[in-house]
Amino acid sequence: MDMRRVIGMNFSRLRKERGLTQEAVAERSGFSQSYIGWLERGKRNPTAISLWLLAQSVDAMPADLVQPVEE
């Protein structure tokens, strides 16, 4: 599976588990809501710094975003 898709799926799952909307995560992370949407659909290729900021926005570690996903 493509790493962008893995990150997107993990991020979406973590966000929902924490009861956060894309808008809330956008405010917490500093990224736009449209960026968050694209990320969750596997259309963005985040940098290491972006991964750190995104993980912090859902109270996770960057490694949580890159864990393999079972389809």
C-alpha positions in Angstrom: 0.0 0.0 0.0 1.2 3.5 -0.8 2.6 5.3 2.2 0.5 8.4 1.6 -2.6 6.2 1.9 -1.3 4.6 5.1 -0.7 8.0 6.7 -4.1 9.2 5.6 -6.0 6.2 6.9 -4.1 6.2 10.2 -4.6 9.9 10.7 -8.3 9.7 9.9 -8.8 6.8 12.3 -6.9 8.5 15.1 -8.8 11.8 14.6 -12.1 10.0 14.7 -11.1 7.9 17.8 -10.4 11.2 19.6 -13.7 12.7 18.5 -12.1 15.5 16.5 -13.4 17.0 13.3 -11.2 18.0 10.4 -11.8 21.6 11.3 -10.7 21.1 14.9 -7.5 19.3 13.8 -6.9 22.1 11.3 -7.0 24.6 14.1 -4.7 22.5 16.3 -2.2 21.8 13.6 -2.1 25.0 11.7 -2.9 23.2 8.4 -6.0 24.1 6.4 -9.1 21.9 6.6 -8.7 21.2 2.8 -5.1 20.0 3.5 -6.4 17.6 6.2 -9.0 16.3 3.8 -6.5 15.7 1.1 -4.2 14.0 3.6 -6.9 11.6 4.7 -7.6 10.7 1.1 -3.9 9.9 0.6 -3.4 12.8 -1.8 -0.7 14.6 0.3 2.9 13.6 0.9 3.7 15.2 4.3 7.2 16.1 5.3 8.8 14.8 8.6 7.9 18.2 10.2 4.3 17.9 9.0 4.0 14.4 10.4 5.2 15.7 13.8 2.7 18.5 13.8 -0.2 16.3 12.5 0.6 13.7 15.1 0.6 16.3 17.9 -2.8 17.5 16.7 -4.4 14.1 17.5 -2.3 13.4 20.6 -0.2 10.7 18.9 3.4 10.0 17.9 4.6 10.3 14.2 5.2 6.5 14.3 1.5 6.0 14.8 0.8 7.6 11.5 3.1 5.3 9.5 2.2 2.0 11.0 1.1 -0.6 8.4 -2.7 -0.7 7.8 -4.7 -3.9 7.2 -7.0 -3.4 4.2 
